[in-house]
Amino acid sequence: MQPFQGIKVLDLTHVLAGPFCAYQLSVMGADVLKIEGPDMPDMSRIGGHVQHLGTNFLTQASNKRAMTLNLKSKEGQDILKKLAGDADVLVENYRAGALEALGLGWKDLEPINPKLIYCSMTGFGQNGPKRGHTAYDNVIQAVSGLMSITGTPESAPLKAGGAVLDYGTGIMAAFAVSCALFQRVQTGKGQRIDVSMMDSAFMLMGSTMVGHFCGANIKPAGNDTDNATYSCYQTKDGMIMLGAGQPNQRRRFWNALGRPEDADRIAKMSKKQLAEERGAIADLVREIMLEKTADEWVLLLNAAHVPAERVRSIADAAAHPQVAHRGVFHTHKDFLGAGKDLKVPVAAFSYEHGGPSVRSAPPAFGEHTDEVLGKLGYAKKDIKKLRQSGVV
């Protein structure tokens, strides 16, 4: 049995962060119903060669059911209230105050279902001067300071290549919901959750922020640090990132390079000494790294228990033998037709039993609308009328 088996989640989110939160709940067994406007599909559905099945949507839509519902209509609002009355969790990422204006906020739904966990995800949170401002991953990277420390002193500020804050926020929200579900077991009460992308950015830069508060002048350093053996170098055929940060790792690093005379000396250096002598040490490392290929160095250093890996492209990383052993991706066979498979992420962890899994493929736009309404007691003729009037 999976942890969230039997848990019903209403997914009123769009784009990446919110849908990923609901997706992570779904891979742990939750029954997730994605709700979209009849004339306003999730914008992440755009793209791809199959209508309404864009890559961004496919990433986090497995295991979900999908229905359309016009929340601006009285009938649509009534239907959502019926669904909320039987739900465990509602996740939404509308602009702060938008659902409250429709009579669908926490204070509106909590009397209907006191056990409901209502999770709101926004760029800046439900209070403060930027409460009503909308944002995406790139905007939060800018305002949070993340861009200012990404890149080299010459190239910064740079946006991180992946949507790290979207997915990081999604994980934060999924964790918050999970905690609230556990809390409900103890108290019998629902919960109101306020998740901010900006707050999440600060959490993901935790040590950086503490360094700032302690007076450090945080600057972009590119691929380097004050420790020359915790930096990136060119080899014969590519780049390698070294992670010999601890004294014992530095000692093993220099011994593996056949330089025992440097092993003890550099291993015993303080943080200040490492920074002061970085230039000379880095010059030596740079010269030695050019003697072998990146893969040769990885084999040699890993055998000596020194963290080191070749800098890989996305394609090379996906093809790494380690990936096949971890189950981090699920393959939907022939999902896109013409013999094409679809690989999607599952979770970054595994359980001995009852762990994360993908059970069904991403749903078509509004695929389960009739099924959901039927279970609420609507007859076929009533559903037809709702569709004709634009409610679904």
PAGU-327942 format. One record per residue (C-alpha): residue number from 1; x, y, z; residue in one letter. Coordinates in nm, 3 decimals, decimal comma. Layout:
! PAGU-327942
+-----+---------+---------+---------+------+
: seq :       x :       y :       z : type :
+-----+---------+---------+---------+------+
: NUM :       X :       Y :       Z :    A :
...
+-----+---------+---------+---------+------+
//
This chain:
! PAGU-327942
+-----+---------+---------+---------+------+
: seq :       x :       y :       z : type :
+-----+---------+---------+---------+------+
:   1 :   0,000 :   0,000 :   0,000 :    M :
:   2 :   0,132 :   0,343 :  -0,093 :    Q :
:   3 :   0,136 :   0,624 :   0,168 :    P :
:   4 :  -0,136 :   0,835 :  -0,001 :    F :
:   5 :  -0,355 :   0,557 :  -0,132 :    Q :
:   6 :  -0,716 :   0,670 :  -0,087 :    G :
:   7 :  -0,621 :   1,038 :  -0,059 :    I :
:   8 :  -0,816 :   1,260 :  -0,301 :    K :
:   9 :  -0,641 :   1,567 :  -0,441 :    V :
:  10 :  -0,795 :   1,848 :  -0,645 :    L :
:  11 :  -0,526 :   1,997 :  -0,869 :    D :
:  12 :  -0,620 :   2,352 :  -0,969 :    L :
:  13 :  -0,266 :   2,439 :  -1,072 :    T :
:  14 :  -0,096 :   2,519 :  -1,399 :    H :
:  15 :   0,249 :   2,549 :  -1,560 :    V :
:  16 :   0,524 :   2,369 :  -1,359 :    L :
:  17 :   0,551 :   2,425 :  -0,981 :    A :
:  18 :   0,190 :   2,348 :  -0,883 :    G :
:  19 :   0,140 :   2,052 :  -1,117 :    P :
:  20 :   0,470 :   1,903 :  -0,997 :    F :
:  21 :   0,351 :   1,924 :  -0,636 :    C :
:  22 :   0,033 :   1,734 :  -0,724 :    A :
:  23 :   0,233 :   1,490 :  -0,936 :    Y :
:  24 :   0,461 :   1,401 :  -0,646 :    Q :
:  25 :   0,153 :   1,327 :  -0,436 :    L :
:  26 :   0,018 :   1,112 :  -0,717 :    S :
:  27 :   0,329 :   0,897 :  -0,751 :    V :
:  28 :   0,286 :   0,816 :  -0,383 :    M :
:  29 :  -0,065 :   0,687 :  -0,444 :    G :
:  30 :  -0,296 :   0,990 :  -0,428 :    A :
:  31 :  -0,595 :   1,012 :  -0,663 :    D :
:  32 :  -0,531 :   1,347 :  -0,834 :    V :
:  33 :  -0,798 :   1,523 :  -1,038 :    L :
:  34 :  -0,662 :   1,802 :  -1,257 :    K :
:  35 :  -0,916 :   2,079 :  -1,317 :    I :
:  36 :  -0,880 :   2,318 :  -1,613 :    E :
:  37 :  -1,102 :   2,580 :  -1,768 :    G :
:  38 :  -1,301 :   2,462 :  -2,075 :    P :
:  39 :  -1,150 :   2,742 :  -2,281 :    D :
:  40 :  -0,822 :   2,772 :  -2,091 :    M :
:  41 :  -0,611 :   2,455 :  -2,085 :    P :
:  42 :  -0,302 :   2,452 :  -1,867 :    D :
:  43 :  -0,052 :   2,659 :  -2,069 :    M :
:  44 :   0,204 :   2,382 :  -2,021 :    S :
:  45 :  -0,008 :   2,172 :  -2,259 :    R :
:  46 :   0,107 :   2,396 :  -2,545 :    I :
:  47 :   0,362 :   2,241 :  -2,778 :    G :
:  48 :   0,432 :   1,887 :  -2,890 :    G :
:  49 :   0,297 :   1,716 :  -3,199 :    H :
:  50 :  -0,017 :   1,598 :  -3,016 :    V :
:  51 :  -0,266 :   1,872 :  -2,928 :    Q :
:  52 :  -0,275 :   1,967 :  -2,558 :    H :
:  53 :   0,011 :   1,729 :  -2,477 :    L :
:  54 :   0,314 :   1,955 :  -2,465 :    G :
:  55 :   0,640 :   1,836 :  -2,310 :    T :
:  56 :   0,605 :   2,052 :  -1,998 :    N :
:  57 :   0,260 :   1,907 :  -1,932 :    F :
:  58 :   0,367 :   1,547 :  -1,994 :    L :
:  59 :   0,647 :   1,585 :  -1,740 :    T :
:  60 :   0,410 :   1,596 :  -1,443 :    Q :
:  61 :   0,070 :   1,468 :  -1,554 :    A :
:  62 :   0,100 :   1,089 :  -1,523 :    S :
:  63 :  -0,137 :   0,922 :  -1,275 :    N :
:  64 :  -0,378 :   1,217 :  -1,294 :    K :
:  65 :  -0,735 :   1,235 :  -1,418 :    R :
:  66 :  -0,847 :   1,551 :  -1,596 :    A :
:  67 :  -1,173 :   1,742 :  -1,618 :    M :
:  68 :  -1,279 :   2,083 :  -1,743 :    T :
:  69 :  -1,468 :   2,327 :  -1,522 :    L :
:  70 :  -1,550 :   2,695 :  -1,558 :    N :
:  71 :  -1,488 :   2,832 :  -1,209 :    L :
:  72 :  -1,624 :   3,174 :  -1,308 :    K :
:  73 :  -1,973 :   3,027 :  -1,351 :    S :
:  74 :  -2,210 :   2,965 :  -1,060 :    K :
:  75 :  -2,263 :   2,606 :  -1,174 :    E :
:  76 :  -1,888 :   2,548 :  -1,196 :    G :
:  77 :  -1,835 :   2,688 :  -0,849 :    Q :
:  78 :  -2,108 :   2,461 :  -0,713 :    D :
:  79 :  -1,944 :   2,159 :  -0,874 :    I :
:  80 :  -1,605 :   2,247 :  -0,726 :    L :
:  81 :  -1,763 :   2,282 :  -0,381 :    K :
:  82 :  -1,914 :   1,934 :  -0,420 :    K :
:  83 :  -1,573 :   1,797 :  -0,515 :    L :
:  84 :  -1,406 :   1,980 :  -0,227 :    A :
:  85 :  -1,657 :   1,836 :   0,015 :    G :
:  86 :  -1,517 :   1,490 :  -0,052 :    D :
:  87 :  -1,153 :   1,583 :  -0,109 :    A :
:  88 :  -0,853 :   1,560 :   0,122 :    D :
:  89 :  -0,632 :   1,816 :  -0,049 :    V :
:  90 :  -0,680 :   2,112 :  -0,282 :    L :
:  91 :  -0,372 :   2,263 :  -0,447 :    V :
:  92 :  -0,399 :   2,591 :  -0,639 :    E :
:  93 :  -0,158 :   2,846 :  -0,781 :    N :
:  94 :  -0,385 :   3,125 :  -0,894 :    Y :
:  95 :  -0,287 :   3,484 :  -0,824 :    R :
:  96 :  -0,330 :   3,558 :  -0,452 :    A :
:  97 :  -0,694 :   3,644 :  -0,381 :    G :
:  98 :  -0,829 :   3,520 :  -0,716 :    A :
:  99 :  -1,014 :   3,217 :  -0,579 :    L :
: 100 :  -1,135 :   3,412 :  -0,278 :    E :
: 101 :  -1,296 :   3,657 :  -0,521 :    A :
: 102 :  -1,487 :   3,363 :  -0,671 :    L :
: 103 :  -1,605 :   3,238 :  -0,333 :    G :
: 104 :  -1,367 :   2,941 :  -0,352 :    L :
: 105 :  -1,103 :   3,044 :  -0,099 :    G :
: 106 :  -1,001 :   2,860 :   0,215 :    W :
: 107 :  -1,260 :   3,038 :   0,428 :    K :
: 108 :  -1,531 :   2,941 :   0,178 :    D :
: 109 :  -1,441 :   2,572 :   0,155 :    L :
: 110 :  -1,330 :   2,503 :   0,511 :    E :
: 111 :  -1,688 :   2,513 :   0,648 :    P :
: 112 :  -1,788 :   2,263 :   0,377 :    I :
: 113 :  -1,500 :   2,030 :   0,463 :    N :
: 114 :  -1,318 :   2,106 :   0,793 :    P :
: 115 :  -1,065 :   1,833 :   0,713 :    K :
: 116 :  -0,963 :   1,986 :   0,380 :    L :
: 117 :  -0,596 :   2,074 :   0,333 :    I :
: 118 :  -0,591 :   2,385 :   0,114 :    Y :
: 119 :  -0,251 :   2,461 :  -0,037 :    C :
: 120 :  -0,193 :   2,788 :  -0,220 :    S :
: 121 :   0,123 :   2,836 :  -0,427 :    M :
: 122 :   0,220 :   3,183 :  -0,550 :    T :
: 123 :   0,529 :   3,373 :  -0,651 :    G :
: 124 :   0,549 :   3,583 :  -0,336 :    F :
: 125 :   0,299 :   3,443 :  -0,085 :    G :
: 126 :  -0,039 :   3,548 :   0,052 :    Q :
: 127 :   0,085 :   3,861 :   0,234 :    N :
: 128 :   0,337 :   4,138 :   0,188 :    G :
: 129 :   0,366 :   4,419 :  -0,069 :    P :
: 130 :   0,405 :   4,178 :  -0,361 :    K :
: 131 :   0,112 :   3,956 :  -0,263 :    R :
: 132 :  -0,083 :   4,013 :  -0,582 :    G :
: 133 :   0,209 :   3,999 :  -0,823 :    H :
: 134 :   0,243 :   3,701 :  -1,056 :    T :
: 135 :   0,577 :   3,539 :  -1,135 :    A :
: 136 :   0,750 :   3,249 :  -1,306 :    Y :
: 137 :   1,073 :   3,062 :  -1,236 :    D :
: 138 :   1,290 :   3,311 :  -1,426 :    N :
: 139 :   1,139 :   3,611 :  -1,247 :    V :
: 140 :   1,193 :   3,455 :  -0,904 :    I :
: 141 :   1,550 :   3,364 :  -0,998 :    Q :
: 142 :   1,601 :   3,734 :  -1,062 :    A :
: 143 :   1,432 :   3,879 :  -0,754 :    V :
: 144 :   1,575 :   3,621 :  -0,512 :    S :
: 145 :   1,936 :   3,694 :  -0,602 :    G :
: 146 :   1,997 :   3,348 :  -0,747 :    L :
: 147 :   2,093 :   3,491 :  -1,086 :    M :
: 148 :   2,345 :   3,726 :  -0,928 :    S :
: 149 :   2,556 :   3,434 :  -0,799 :    I :
: 150 :   2,521 :   3,214 :  -1,108 :    T :
: 151 :   2,797 :   3,226 :  -1,369 :    G :
: 152 :   3,143 :   3,378 :  -1,362 :    T :
: 153 :   3,228 :   3,729 :  -1,245 :    P :
: 154 :   3,226 :   3,825 :  -1,614 :    E :
: 155 :   2,905 :   3,644 :  -1,719 :    S :
: 156 :   2,680 :   3,684 :  -1,413 :    A :
: 157 :   2,394 :   3,739 :  -1,363 :    P :
: 158 :   2,274 :   3,424 :  -1,540 :    L :
: 159 :   1,954 :   3,223 :  -1,515 :    K :
: 160 :   2,005 :   2,861 :  -1,412 :    A :
: 161 :   1,955 :   2,627 :  -1,707 :    G :
: 162 :   1,674 :   2,422 :  -1,553 :    G :
: 163 :   1,351 :   2,543 :  -1,392 :    A :
: 164 :   1,506 :   2,475 :  -1,052 :    V :
: 165 :   1,276 :   2,705 :  -0,855 :    L :
: 166 :   0,958 :   2,570 :  -1,013 :    D :
: 167 :   1,045 :   2,213 :  -0,926 :    Y :
: 168 :   1,203 :   2,308 :  -0,594 :    G :
: 169 :   0,885 :   2,491 :  -0,497 :    T :
: 170 :   0,678 :   2,194 :  -0,610 :    G :
: 171 :   0,874 :   1,968 :  -0,376 :    I :
: 172 :   0,840 :   2,220 :  -0,089 :    M :
: 173 :   0,463 :   2,225 :  -0,139 :    A :
: 174 :   0,438 :   1,846 :  -0,161 :    A :
: 175 :   0,632 :   1,821 :   0,165 :    F :
: 176 :   0,404 :   2,079 :   0,330 :    A :
: 177 :   0,094 :   1,887 :   0,219 :    V :
: 178 :   0,244 :   1,559 :   0,341 :    S :
: 179 :   0,312 :   1,711 :   0,682 :    C :
: 180 :  -0,042 :   1,852 :   0,698 :    A :
: 181 :  -0,188 :   1,510 :   0,617 :    L :
: 182 :   0,012 :   1,359 :   0,903 :    F :
: 183 :  -0,091 :   1,643 :   1,132 :    Q :
: 184 :  -0,457 :   1,580 :   1,040 :    R :
: 185 :  -0,424 :   1,222 :   1,162 :    V :
: 186 :  -0,338 :   1,363 :   1,503 :    Q :
: 187 :  -0,577 :   1,660 :   1,517 :    T :
: 188 :  -0,859 :   1,568 :   1,280 :    G :
: 189 :  -0,837 :   1,919 :   1,136 :    K :
: 190 :  -0,756 :   2,050 :   0,790 :    G :
: 191 :  -0,492 :   2,310 :   0,720 :    Q :
: 192 :  -0,426 :   2,626 :   0,519 :    R :
: 193 :  -0,085 :   2,621 :   0,349 :    I :
: 194 :   0,082 :   2,926 :   0,198 :    D :
: 195 :   0,378 :   2,839 :  -0,030 :    V :
: 196 :   0,591 :   3,112 :  -0,186 :    S :
: 197 :   0,835 :   3,060 :  -0,473 :    M :
: 198 :   1,053 :   3,341 :  -0,339 :    M :
: 199 :   1,063 :   3,176 :   0,004 :    D :
: 200 :   1,151 :   2,847 :  -0,164 :    S :
: 201 :   1,438 :   3,013 :  -0,349 :    A :
: 202 :   1,583 :   3,131 :  -0,017 :    F :
: 203 :   1,549 :   2,781 :   0,129 :    M :
: 204 :   1,732 :   2,635 :  -0,171 :    L :
: 205 :   2,009 :   2,891 :  -0,112 :    M :
: 206 :   2,012 :   2,832 :   0,263 :    G :
: 207 :   2,388 :   2,838 :   0,328 :    S :
: 208 :   2,432 :   3,127 :   0,084 :    T :
: 209 :   2,176 :   3,335 :   0,272 :    M :
: 210 :   2,328 :   3,252 :   0,612 :    V :
: 211 :   2,668 :   3,351 :   0,474 :    G :
: 212 :   2,520 :   3,684 :   0,366 :    H :
: 213 :   2,363 :   3,742 :   0,707 :    F :
: 214 :   2,700 :   3,668 :   0,867 :    C :
: 215 :   2,865 :   3,939 :   0,659 :    G :
: 216 :   3,005 :   3,743 :   0,365 :    A :
: 217 :   3,021 :   3,921 :   0,029 :    N :
: 218 :   2,861 :   3,658 :  -0,194 :    I :
: 219 :   2,990 :   3,678 :  -0,551 :    K :
: 220 :   2,960 :   3,455 :  -0,859 :    P :
: 221 :   3,255 :   3,215 :  -0,884 :    A :
: 222 :   3,168 :   3,012 :  -1,192 :    G :
: 223 :   3,302 :   2,658 :  -1,164 :    N :
: 224 :   3,562 :   2,738 :  -0,900 :    D :
: 225 :   3,585 :   2,775 :  -0,523 :    T :
: 226 :   3,859 :   2,892 :  -0,288 :    D :
: 227 :   3,963 :   2,526 :  -0,264 :    N :
: 228 :   4,148 :   2,435 :  -0,585 :    A :
: 229 :   4,061 :   2,066 :  -0,553 :    T :
: 230 :   3,692 :   2,148 :  -0,525 :    Y :
: 231 :   3,672 :   2,305 :  -0,871 :    S :
: 232 :   3,645 :   2,229 :  -1,242 :    C :
: 233 :   3,927 :   2,161 :  -1,489 :    Y :
: 234 :   3,991 :   2,078 :  -1,852 :    Q :
: 235 :   4,124 :   1,729 :  -1,928 :    T :
: 236 :   4,246 :   1,575 :  -2,254 :    K :
: 237 :   3,892 :   1,544 :  -2,390 :    D :
: 238 :   3,650 :   1,732 :  -2,169 :    G :
: 239 :   3,597 :   1,892 :  -1,831 :    M :
: 240 :   3,598 :   1,728 :  -1,491 :    I :
: 241 :   3,454 :   1,855 :  -1,165 :    M :
: 242 :   3,660 :   1,768 :  -0,858 :    L :
: 243 :   3,501 :   1,740 :  -0,515 :    G :
: 244 :   3,800 :   1,686 :  -0,287 :    A :
: 245 :   3,679 :   1,920 :  -0,018 :    G :
: 246 :   3,763 :   1,748 :   0,310 :    Q :
: 247 :   4,120 :   1,705 :   0,441 :    P :
: 248 :   4,114 :   1,325 :   0,398 :    N :
: 249 :   3,978 :   1,367 :   0,045 :    Q :
: 250 :   4,252 :   1,614 :  -0,043 :    R :
: 251 :   4,509 :   1,370 :   0,090 :    R :
: 252 :   4,369 :   1,085 :  -0,120 :    R :
: 253 :   4,350 :   1,313 :  -0,423 :    F :
: 254 :   4,719 :   1,401 :  -0,419 :    W :
: 255 :   4,823 :   1,045 :  -0,345 :    N :
: 256 :   4,614 :   0,926 :  -0,641 :    A :
: 257 :   4,799 :   1,179 :  -0,856 :    L :
: 258 :   5,128 :   1,026 :  -0,745 :    G :
: 259 :   5,232 :   1,330 :  -0,542 :    R :
: 260 :   5,258 :   1,208 :  -0,180 :    P :
: 261 :   5,483 :   1,504 :  -0,104 :    E :
: 262 :   5,182 :   1,733 :  -0,149 :    D :
: 263 :   4,925 :   1,507 :   0,017 :    A :
: 264 :   4,990 :   1,584 :   0,383 :    D :
: 265 :   5,089 :   1,947 :   0,324 :    R :
: 266 :   4,771 :   2,043 :   0,137 :    I :
: 267 :   4,545 :   1,816 :   0,343 :    A :
: 268 :   4,647 :   2,004 :   0,658 :    K :
: 269 :   4,583 :   2,350 :   0,515 :    M :
: 270 :   4,320 :   2,568 :   0,679 :    S :
: 271 :   4,041 :   2,726 :   0,477 :    K :
: 272 :   4,232 :   3,054 :   0,478 :    K :
: 273 :   4,553 :   2,888 :   0,357 :    Q :
: 274 :   4,368 :   2,707 :   0,079 :    L :
: 275 :   4,229 :   3,039 :  -0,041 :    A :
: 276 :   4,567 :   3,213 :  -0,019 :    E :
: 277 :   4,750 :   2,942 :  -0,214 :    E :
: 278 :   4,467 :   2,861 :  -0,451 :    R :
: 279 :   4,639 :   3,008 :  -0,756 :    G :
: 280 :   4,954 :   2,799 :  -0,727 :    A :
: 281 :   4,763 :   2,480 :  -0,640 :    I :
: 282 :   4,515 :   2,533 :  -0,925 :    A :
: 283 :   4,798 :   2,583 :  -1,175 :    D :
: 284 :   4,946 :   2,250 :  -1,069 :    L :
: 285 :   4,612 :   2,068 :  -1,084 :    V :
: 286 :   4,534 :   2,225 :  -1,422 :    R :
: 287 :   4,862 :   2,096 :  -1,569 :    E :
: 288 :   4,816 :   1,744 :  -1,430 :    I :
: 289 :   4,453 :   1,710 :  -1,539 :    M :
: 290 :   4,560 :   1,754 :  -1,903 :    L :
: 291 :   4,757 :   1,429 :  -1,884 :    E :
: 292 :   4,450 :   1,201 :  -1,900 :    K :
: 293 :   4,098 :   1,193 :  -2,036 :    T :
: 294 :   3,805 :   1,284 :  -1,813 :    A :
: 295 :   3,687 :   0,923 :  -1,795 :    D :
: 296 :   4,036 :   0,803 :  -1,701 :    E :
: 297 :   4,052 :   1,054 :  -1,419 :    W :
: 298 :   3,704 :   0,959 :  -1,296 :    V :
: 299 :   3,800 :   0,591 :  -1,277 :    L :
: 300 :   4,125 :   0,668 :  -1,098 :    L :
: 301 :   3,986 :   0,919 :  -0,850 :    L :
: 302 :   3,664 :   0,730 :  -0,773 :    N :
: 303 :   3,875 :   0,421 :  -0,698 :    A :
: 304 :   4,059 :   0,637 :  -0,444 :    A :
: 305 :   3,725 :   0,750 :  -0,296 :    H :
: 306 :   3,764 :   1,102 :  -0,427 :    V :
: 307 :   3,443 :   1,267 :  -0,557 :    P :
: 308 :   3,498 :   1,352 :  -0,925 :    A :
: 309 :   3,283 :   1,335 :  -1,238 :    E :
: 310 :   3,302 :   1,431 :  -1,604 :    R :
: 311 :   3,091 :   1,735 :  -1,695 :    V :
: 312 :   2,820 :   1,574 :  -1,908 :    R :
: 313 :   2,557 :   1,694 :  -2,150 :    S :
: 314 :   2,192 :   1,620 :  -2,075 :    I :
: 315 :   2,200 :   1,341 :  -2,336 :    A :
: 316 :   2,510 :   1,183 :  -2,182 :    D :
: 317 :   2,370 :   1,216 :  -1,830 :    A :
: 318 :   2,043 :   1,047 :  -1,929 :    A :
: 319 :   2,240 :   0,759 :  -2,083 :    A :
: 320 :   2,460 :   0,709 :  -1,775 :    H :
: 321 :   2,452 :   0,343 :  -1,658 :    P :
: 322 :   2,362 :   0,459 :  -1,306 :    Q :
: 323 :   2,028 :   0,595 :  -1,432 :    V :
: 324 :   1,909 :   0,251 :  -1,541 :    A :
: 325 :   1,954 :   0,118 :  -1,187 :    H :
: 326 :   1,766 :   0,391 :  -1,004 :    R :
: 327 :   1,418 :   0,394 :  -1,156 :    G :
: 328 :   1,405 :   0,774 :  -1,156 :    V :
: 329 :   1,231 :   0,767 :  -1,495 :    F :
: 330 :   0,922 :   0,576 :  -1,610 :    H :
: 331 :   0,862 :   0,483 :  -1,973 :    T :
: 332 :   0,514 :   0,504 :  -2,123 :    H :
: 333 :   0,538 :   0,263 :  -2,415 :    K :
: 334 :   0,415 :   0,392 :  -2,752 :    D :
: 335 :   0,239 :   0,680 :  -2,579 :    F :
: 336 :   0,299 :   0,936 :  -2,852 :    L :
: 337 :   0,213 :   0,695 :  -3,133 :    G :
: 338 :   0,429 :   0,585 :  -3,423 :    A :
: 339 :   0,624 :   0,362 :  -3,189 :    G :
: 340 :   0,749 :   0,656 :  -2,978 :    K :
: 341 :   0,792 :   0,608 :  -2,605 :    D :
: 342 :   0,761 :   0,880 :  -2,341 :    L :
: 343 :   0,999 :   0,894 :  -2,046 :    K :
: 344 :   0,890 :   1,094 :  -1,743 :    V :
: 345 :   1,049 :   1,156 :  -1,401 :    P :
: 346 :   0,901 :   0,968 :  -1,105 :    V :
: 347 :   1,072 :   1,063 :  -0,778 :    A :
: 348 :   1,419 :   1,115 :  -0,636 :    A :
: 349 :   1,386 :   0,832 :  -0,383 :    F :
: 350 :   1,269 :   0,472 :  -0,353 :    S :
: 351 :   1,097 :   0,268 :  -0,081 :    Y :
: 352 :   1,152 :  -0,094 :   0,008 :    E :
: 353 :   0,776 :  -0,139 :  -0,039 :    H :
: 354 :   0,483 :   0,082 :  -0,142 :    G :
: 355 :   0,709 :   0,344 :  -0,298 :    G :
: 356 :   0,661 :   0,595 :  -0,580 :    P :
: 357 :   0,520 :   0,464 :  -0,904 :    S :
: 358 :   0,354 :   0,572 :  -1,228 :    V :
: 359 :   0,027 :   0,392 :  -1,287 :    R :
: 360 :  -0,135 :   0,573 :  -1,580 :    S :
: 361 :  -0,038 :   0,798 :  -1,870 :    A :
: 362 :  -0,096 :   1,176 :  -1,881 :    P :
: 363 :  -0,465 :   1,250 :  -1,951 :    P :
: 364 :  -0,608 :   1,425 :  -2,254 :    A :
: 365 :  -0,768 :   1,764 :  -2,199 :    F :
: 366 :  -1,094 :   1,707 :  -2,006 :    G :
: 367 :  -1,067 :   1,330 :  -2,054 :    E :
: 368 :  -1,247 :   1,237 :  -1,731 :    H :
: 369 :  -1,505 :   1,516 :  -1,711 :    T :
: 370 :  -1,808 :   1,294 :  -1,776 :    D :
: 371 :  -1,680 :   1,027 :  -1,540 :    E :
: 372 :  -1,630 :   1,274 :  -1,255 :    V :
: 373 :  -1,967 :   1,442 :  -1,304 :    L :
: 374 :  -2,138 :   1,105 :  -1,327 :    G :
: 375 :  -2,000 :   1,008 :  -0,987 :    K :
: 376 :  -2,137 :   1,337 :  -0,849 :    L :
: 377 :  -2,483 :   1,229 :  -0,963 :    G :
: 378 :  -2,518 :   1,421 :  -1,290 :    Y :
: 379 :  -2,715 :   1,242 :  -1,562 :    A :
: 380 :  -2,588 :   1,235 :  -1,921 :    K :
: 381 :  -2,846 :   1,492 :  -2,029 :    K :
: 382 :  -2,739 :   1,723 :  -1,747 :    D :
: 383 :  -2,374 :   1,688 :  -1,846 :    I :
: 384 :  -2,467 :   1,770 :  -2,204 :    K :
: 385 :  -2,637 :   2,091 :  -2,087 :    K :
: 386 :  -2,335 :   2,186 :  -1,876 :    L :
: 387 :  -2,113 :   2,141 :  -2,178 :    R :
: 388 :  -2,342 :   2,341 :  -2,404 :    Q :
: 389 :  -2,350 :   2,627 :  -2,156 :    S :
: 390 :  -1,971 :   2,631 :  -2,119 :    G :
: 391 :  -1,964 :   2,513 :  -1,759 :    V :
: 392 :  -1,746 :   2,213 :  -1,854 :    V :
+-----+---------+---------+---------+------+
//
